[in-house]
Amino acid sequence: MKKTIFALSIFSLLAFVSCKENASSKVKSDNVTEAAQRDEASKQVPVMEFEKAEHDFGTIEQGTPQETIFTFKNTGNAPLIITSATSSCGCTVPNPPKDPIAPGEQGELVVKFNGSGQNQVTKTITVNANTEKGTEQLRIKAFVNPKGAAPVGPTK
């Protein structure tokens, strides 16, 4: 019994003594400053605003290449970097700008469509960038008439 009381006394004494350390004295002010700067920098993000998110080529003849430009502006407070732009099929080729777009500046994303398909065709372009959302979606569409056929679809 004496051994149990002695062991509990030692354990209690160690627990009591070890809790007297001041945890705030272990915090380094340099680390706090660095963390505050990092947090402030993470609040600065680019925002990609497109003039339009969809382009309609109207009625086209099959195999007729088409091209459009999606104009956008960086309305955020950090440089906009487009890491990639992909389409939902190989018939559509997006060509994003390679250089960063500064805050307040405009950029252009050129999209080429080879005119393949038939009837109503819709393609999606996914733009990956360092924005808060991370991706933006654009669409192109056209009514494609077969080669040599009389125009059938809606006209623009």
C-alpha positions in Angstrom: 0.0 0.0 0.0 2.8 2.4 0.9 4.4 1.7 -2.5 1.2 2.7 -4.3 0.8 5.9 -2.3 4.5 6.7 -2.9 4.1 6.1 -6.7 1.0 8.2 -6.9 2.7 11.0 -5.0 5.7 11.0 -7.4 3.4 11.0 -10.4 1.3 13.9 -9.0 4.4 15.9 -8.2 5.8 15.4 -11.8 2.4 16.4 -13.3 2.2 19.4 -11.1 5.7 20.6 -11.9 5.6 20.0 -15.6 2.4 22.1 -16.0 4.1 25.2 -14.7 5.9 25.9 -18.0 4.6 29.0 -19.8 3.6 27.9 -23.3 3.5 31.4 -24.7 7.2 31.9 -23.9 8.0 29.1 -26.4 6.4 31.1 -29.3 9.0 32.8 -31.5 7.9 36.3 -32.7 9.7 35.7 -36.0 7.4 32.7 -36.7 4.3 34.8 -35.8 5.4 37.5 -38.3 6.2 35.0 -41.0 2.8 33.3 -40.5 1.0 36.6 -40.7 2.7 37.5 -44.0 1.9 34.1 -45.4 -1.8 34.4 -44.4 -2.0 37.9 -46.0 -0.4 36.6 -49.2 -2.9 33.7 -49.4 -5.7 36.2 -49.4 -4.4 37.7 -52.7 -5.8 35.7 -55.5 -6.5 36.4 -59.2 -10.0 36.5 -60.5 -10.7 35.6 -64.1 -13.7 37.4 -65.6 -14.7 36.6 -69.1 -16.6 38.9 -71.4 -18.6 35.9 -72.5 -18.5 32.2 -71.4 -20.1 30.9 -74.6 -19.7 31.5 -78.3 -22.2 30.4 -81.0 -20.7 30.0 -84.5 -24.2 29.7 -85.9 -24.7 27.4 -89.0 -21.5 26.2 -90.6 -20.6 23.7 -93.3 -19.0 20.5 -92.1 -15.2 20.7 -92.2 -15.1 24.5 -92.2 -12.5 25.7 -89.6 -13.8 28.2 -87.1 -12.0 30.4 -84.6 -13.1 32.7 -81.8 -11.4 34.6 -79.0 -12.5 34.6 -75.4 -11.4 37.9 -73.8 -11.0 38.0 -70.0 -9.7 40.4 -67.4 -7.9 39.7 -64.1 -10.0 41.6 -61.6 -8.1 40.1 -58.6 -5.1 41.3 -56.8 -2.5 38.8 -57.8 -1.0 37.7 -61.2 -3.2 35.2 -63.1 -1.4 32.2 -64.4 -3.2 29.8 -66.7 -1.7 26.3 -66.2 -3.7 24.6 -69.0 -6.7 24.8 -71.2 -8.3 21.6 -72.6 -11.3 20.8 -74.6 -13.9 18.0 -74.5 -12.6 16.6 -77.8 -9.7 16.8 -80.2 -11.7 18.9 -82.8 -11.4 21.9 -80.5 -8.0 23.4 -79.7 -7.7 26.2 -77.0 -4.6 28.4 -77.1 -4.2 30.3 -73.8 -1.7 33.0 -73.1 1.7 31.8 -71.8 2.6 34.8 -69.7 1.0 35.8 -66.4 -1.8 38.4 -66.6 -1.2 41.2 -64.1 -4.1 42.5 -61.9 -6.3 44.8 -64.0 -4.9 43.6 -67.3 -6.7 41.7 -70.1 -5.9 38.5 -71.8 -7.2 36.4 -74.7 -7.8 32.7 -75.1 -8.0 31.7 -78.8 -10.2 28.6 -79.5 -10.1 26.8 -82.9 -12.8 24.4 -84.0 -12.3 22.2 -87.1 -16.0 22.1 -88.0 -16.4 18.4 -87.5 -19.6 16.7 -86.4 -23.2 17.0 -87.6 -26.3 18.9 -86.5 -26.1 20.8 -83.2 -22.5 20.5 -81.7 -21.4 21.8 -78.3 -17.9 21.6 -77.0 -16.6 22.6 -73.5 -13.2 24.2 -72.8 -11.8 23.8 -69.3 -9.3 26.5 -68.2 -7.1 25.6 -65.2 -5.6 28.6 -63.4 -4.5 29.8 -60.1 -7.9 31.3 -59.2 -9.8 30.5 -56.1 -12.1 28.1 -58.0 -9.2 26.7 -59.9 -11.1 26.1 -63.2 -13.3 28.0 -65.5 -15.7 26.5 -68.1 -16.3 28.0 -71.6 -18.4 26.6 -74.4 -18.6 26.8 -78.1 -21.5 25.6 -80.2 -22.5 25.4 -83.9 -25.0 23.8 -86.1 -23.0 21.8 -88.6 -24.5 21.0 -92.0 -23.0 18.1 -94.0 -20.8 19.1 -96.9 -22.7 20.0 -100.0 -26.1 19.8 -98.3 -28.6 22.6 -98.4 -28.5 24.7 -95.2 -30.9 23.3 -92.7 -30.1 24.6 -89.2 -30.7 27.9 -87.5 -29.0 30.9 -89.0 -27.1 33.4 -87.0 
